[in-house]
Amino acid sequence: MTAADLRHVDTWLFDLDNTLYPPDTGFRTAIEAAITDYTERLTGLPRAEAYALQKRYLAEHGLTLRGLMIHHGVDPDEFHGHLADLPLEFLARDASLIGALGRLPGRRLIFTNADAGHAGRVMARLGLDHLFDDVFHIGAADFIPKPDPAAFERLSAAHGVDPESTCFFEDLAGNLEPAAALGMTTVLVGEAAKRPAPAHVHHLAPDLAAFLSAARVKEPALT
């Protein structure tokens, strides 16, 4: 792996789910199943049809919740309450990743389509909560999810983000496109990074900890 030159970066922006932990932990499956449970109960559809509707809303709106809000008047707090007790035993701390994140100079922010409660639980479980300055969650974005450019506008307004000195890490290439259009450096993380990527992806990080450990930065942080 060639070390990425990220010496221009002073704001480090990370997606949370399937980016700061591997997607094959089983946690993604648990989240998806809980959303299907909710959709099935809400609509009264057979499970297969509820799952198909869930995926259609995800494709059309960038987030299943957004589709449920628009078409069914769902209260986001009630929806997130349904997901609040998901088991976290799927997730484990990664000492290499903790160390790699800790050396990054400047601000470290989470940018997630999940809610604040979910983000807090997951980050604490992974031992990452002390490494980040803030979480920009779906509520802070007025329930407009990535990759909608409006979500990036709200992030930038809330945190004074300068795209030219920001690096964004994501497991979904589509979510990196608006970031690249703004001028951010983009890094595709995980399994998707093992395949050819579109031009708006600037770096590939199949192993996030290894990528961050090798990256050239301004001056490694002490913590």
N, C-alpha and C positions, 0 to 999 in steps of 0.2 A: 504494500500500500504506500503510495507516494504521499508524503506529508502535505496537507493542504496549508496554503499560506493565508492565514486569517488574522494577520497583524493589524488589519484595518478595523476589526470588529471590537466594539465595546458594549454591544447589547446582544445577548444570547437568548434567542427565542425558541422554545421547545414545545411541540405538541406533547401530550401526555400519554394517552392510551396507545399501546402498540408501538410507541417510539421510545419511551423510557423503560420499557420492559418488553421482552420478546412476545410476539403475537401467538406463539404456540404454547403459552402457559395454560390455556384453557379458560382464562378469565374472559376473553372476548366471547367465547361460546356461551358463558354464563350470562353475560350482559345481553347478548342477542336473545337468548331464551327468555330472560325476564321481560324484555321489550315485547316479544311475541305474546307472552302471558298477558301483559297489559292490553295489547291491541285486541287480542281474542276476547277478553272480558269486556272491553269497551264497546266493541262492534257487534259481538255475538256471532261473528263469523267462525266457521270451522278453522282449526288451527292452520292448515295449509294455506287457506285464503287470507287469514290474518297475517301470516308470515309474508305472503306475496304483497299485501298492502303495505306492510312495514317497509319492505325493500323498495317499493315504488315511491313511497314518500321520501325515503333516503335518497334515491336517485334524483327525484324532481326538486327537492327542497334542500338537499345537503345534510339533512338531519330528520330522522323519523319524527321526533318531537315537533318540529316545525310544521310538518304536514298534519299531524294530529291537532295542533293548535288552530291551523287555518281551516281545516275541514270538519273538525269535531268539537271545537271550542274547549280543548283540553287545558286545564290549569297546569302550568309547568311545575309548580310546587308539588301538586298531587302526583304528577308523573314521576318526578324525581324521588318523592317519598317511597314510591313502589320499588325503586332501585337502591334505596339507602342502606339496606342490610345485606347486600351481596357478599358472599363469603370471599375473604381475601387470602385464603391459604394457597391459592394458585400463585401468588406473588412472593418473590424472595428478594432480599437485598443483594446487590451486586457490588462488592467492595471495589472492583476495578472501575465501575461506572461512577461510583461516589467519588473516588479519587480523581478521575478524569474531569468530572464536572467542577470539582473544587479548585482546579488550577486555572479555570477560565477567568480572566480579568474583566471587570466591569459588571454590568447588571445581568442577572439571569431571570428570565420571565417564562412562565407557562402560558401557552395560548391554546385553550382547549374548548371543544364543543360540549364538554360535560359541564355539570354544575359545580358550584363551589364545594359542596359537601363531598361529592365523589372525589374531586381533585384532592381535597385535604386528606381523606381516608387513604387513597392510593399512595400519595406522596409520603405519608407517615409510615405506611407499611414498607415502602421501598427504602426508607431512611434518607429521603431526599428533601424533606420539608425545610430543613435549615439551610439548604443551598440556594434557595430561590427567593428573590425579593418580593415577588407578587405573582398572583394567578389571575389572568384575564380569562374569565369563564363565560359560559353562554348567557348568563344573566347580565353580566357587564356589557355584553354585545347586544343587549335588547333582543335576545333570542334570534339573532341573525347569525347563522353559522358560517364557518369556513366552508367552501372557498368564496363566498360572496365578498366582493371587494368592500362592501359596507362594513363587514366585520373588521377588516384591516384598518379602515378609516377610524372606527371606534377605538381600536387598540392604540393606534398612533396618537389619537387625541387624548386618551386617558394617560398614556405614559410618555408622551413627547418623544416618540420613536423616530430616529433619523434612519431611513432605510439604507443609506449608503454605508452606515457603520453597524448594520444589524445582520445577523446570520440566523436563518430560520431552519429548524430541523423537523422533518415530518416523515411519516411512513407512507403517505398518500401523495403521489406526484401531482395530482390535480390541485391539491391544497397549496402547492408551492408556486403555481403559475401566477396568481395575483401578487404574491410576494416578490417574485422576480420582476414583474411588470413595474413594481414600485421602486425597484433598485436594490432590494435585499439580496444578499448571498444566500443561496438555497442548498440544502443538503437532504438527499433522500436516504432514509434510514431503513435497515432491516432487509427482509426478503426481496422487496421490490428493487433494492439497490444492487442485486446480483444480476439484473437484466439490463439491457440497453434502456436508457432513459431519454425523455424529450429534452430539447435544447434549453428549456427554462430551469432544468436541474443542473446546478453547477458542480456539485460534488456528490459522490456516492459513499455511503457508510454502512456496509453490510453488518459491521461490528461497531456500534457507536462508541463504546469505551475505547477501543483501539484507535478509532479515527480521532477522537478528542485528545487522547494521550499523545498522538504523533503530531497533531496540528501545531503549526507555528503561530504563536499568539504574541501580543504586545509584550507582556511581562506576566508570567504565571502568577496567579494569586496564591497567597499563603494558606487560605482556607477555602 
